[in-house]
Amino acid sequence: MKGFKDFIMRGNLVELAVAFVIGGAFATVVTSFTAMFMDVLGKIGGKKDFSTFKPGGVSVGAFITALLAFLIVAFVIYFGVVKPYAAAQARFFPKEPEAETIDPNTELLKEIRDELRAGRGTA
């Protein structure tokens, strides 16, 4: 029973639950934005649903509609979530410079070079 309690009280599970709920709510917002945008496209181009589009008898309309919806969702996610999140992370959590790791062979060659420059490398 203690293991289950530890599992439930772990921070990752709570964060995952919050992300799931917010993701569901955000999906509704993106879906309604996509429908609105498709309506605007329909007003401009005359059609908001390409499902009946069959050039040469091939049903490509449903694919075009799904592709446009996907591109709209990807655009909203990228510019509405990813870019602001990356900017906030860079602003509030600046990346610490990584410690330089020097190859031991390079370090040895530098020491030899310095000895030769100092003139102590001659016999």
VMD Tcl script that draws the C-alpha trace (Angstrom):
set ca {
  {0.00 0.00 0.00}
  {2.92 2.36 0.70}
  {4.24 1.88 -2.83}
  {0.86 2.87 -4.28}
  {0.72 5.96 -2.05}
  {4.22 6.96 -3.17}
  {3.20 6.46 -6.80}
  {0.09 8.64 -6.44}
  {1.89 11.37 -4.51}
  {4.80 11.54 -6.96}
  {4.95 14.96 -8.61}
  {5.18 13.55 -12.11}
  {1.75 11.97 -11.87}
  {0.13 15.20 -10.76}
  {1.89 17.13 -13.52}
  {0.75 14.55 -16.05}
  {-2.85 14.81 -14.86}
  {-2.76 18.60 -15.12}
  {-1.21 18.39 -18.59}
  {-3.92 15.95 -19.69}
  {-6.75 18.20 -18.49}
  {-5.22 21.34 -19.98}
  {-4.47 19.47 -23.21}
  {-8.11 18.46 -23.51}
  {-9.26 22.02 -22.95}
  {-6.70 23.35 -25.41}
  {-7.83 20.80 -28.01}
  {-11.31 22.30 -27.84}
  {-9.90 25.79 -28.40}
  {-7.79 24.64 -31.36}
  {-10.71 22.71 -32.86}
  {-12.98 25.74 -32.69}
  {-10.23 27.96 -34.13}
  {-9.76 25.49 -36.99}
  {-13.50 25.47 -37.71}
  {-13.54 29.28 -37.68}
  {-10.53 29.46 -39.98}
  {-12.07 26.94 -42.38}
  {-15.22 29.11 -42.43}
  {-13.09 32.12 -43.35}
  {-11.43 30.08 -46.09}
  {-14.90 29.10 -47.26}
  {-15.96 32.73 -47.50}
  {-12.80 33.59 -49.47}
  {-12.65 30.53 -51.71}
  {-16.30 29.55 -51.85}
  {-15.87 26.17 -50.12}
  {-14.92 25.33 -46.57}
  {-15.12 21.58 -47.02}
  {-13.26 19.90 -49.84}
  {-14.71 16.44 -49.14}
  {-16.60 16.35 -52.44}
  {-13.56 17.39 -54.51}
  {-12.77 14.51 -56.92}
  {-10.42 15.49 -59.73}
  {-10.36 12.69 -62.32}
  {-12.68 10.59 -60.12}
  {-10.13 10.30 -57.30}
  {-11.43 11.28 -53.85}
  {-8.75 13.63 -52.57}
  {-11.11 16.14 -50.96}
  {-11.22 14.52 -47.54}
  {-7.42 14.37 -47.51}
  {-7.14 18.06 -48.45}
  {-9.59 19.03 -45.70}
  {-7.71 16.93 -43.11}
  {-4.36 18.29 -44.30}
  {-5.53 21.90 -44.00}
  {-6.94 21.20 -40.54}
  {-3.65 19.60 -39.49}
  {-1.60 22.53 -40.78}
  {-3.83 24.99 -38.94}
  {-3.54 23.01 -35.71}
  {0.25 22.73 -36.10}
  {0.49 26.48 -36.74}
  {-1.58 27.31 -33.65}
  {0.36 24.88 -31.46}
  {3.74 26.13 -32.68}
  {3.07 29.86 -32.46}
  {0.64 29.67 -29.52}
  {2.48 27.22 -27.27}
  {5.96 26.18 -28.43}
  {7.40 29.62 -29.26}
  {6.06 31.36 -26.11}
  {7.18 28.42 -23.95}
  {10.70 28.51 -25.41}
  {10.86 32.29 -24.93}
  {9.68 32.00 -21.32}
  {12.18 29.25 -20.62}
  {15.02 31.29 -22.08}
  {13.97 34.33 -20.07}
  {13.24 32.76 -16.69}
  {15.55 29.72 -16.80}
  {18.70 30.77 -18.64}
  {20.88 27.91 -19.74}
  {24.08 27.57 -17.80}
  {27.14 27.24 -20.00}
  {28.30 23.67 -20.17}
  {31.68 22.86 -18.72}
  {34.17 22.40 -21.50}
  {35.57 18.94 -21.66}
  {39.06 18.83 -23.05}
  {40.44 15.67 -24.53}
  {43.46 14.50 -22.46}
  {45.50 14.17 -25.64}
  {44.77 17.78 -26.53}
  {45.79 18.87 -23.05}
  {49.06 16.94 -23.35}
  {49.79 18.49 -26.74}
  {49.16 21.95 -25.29}
  {51.65 21.25 -22.49}
  {54.27 20.07 -25.01}
  {53.68 23.17 -27.11}
  {54.06 25.43 -24.09}
  {57.30 23.66 -23.08}
  {58.71 24.05 -26.58}
  {57.81 27.73 -26.61}
  {59.50 28.22 -23.27}
  {62.70 26.67 -24.65}
  {62.85 23.88 -22.10}
  {62.17 21.20 -24.67}
  {65.71 21.25 -26.08}
  {68.24 18.65 -24.93}
}
mol new
graphics top color blue
foreach p $ca { graphics top sphere $p radius 0.5 }
foreach p [lrange $ca 0 end-1] q [lrange $ca 1 end] { graphics top cylinder $p $q radius 0.2 }
display resetview
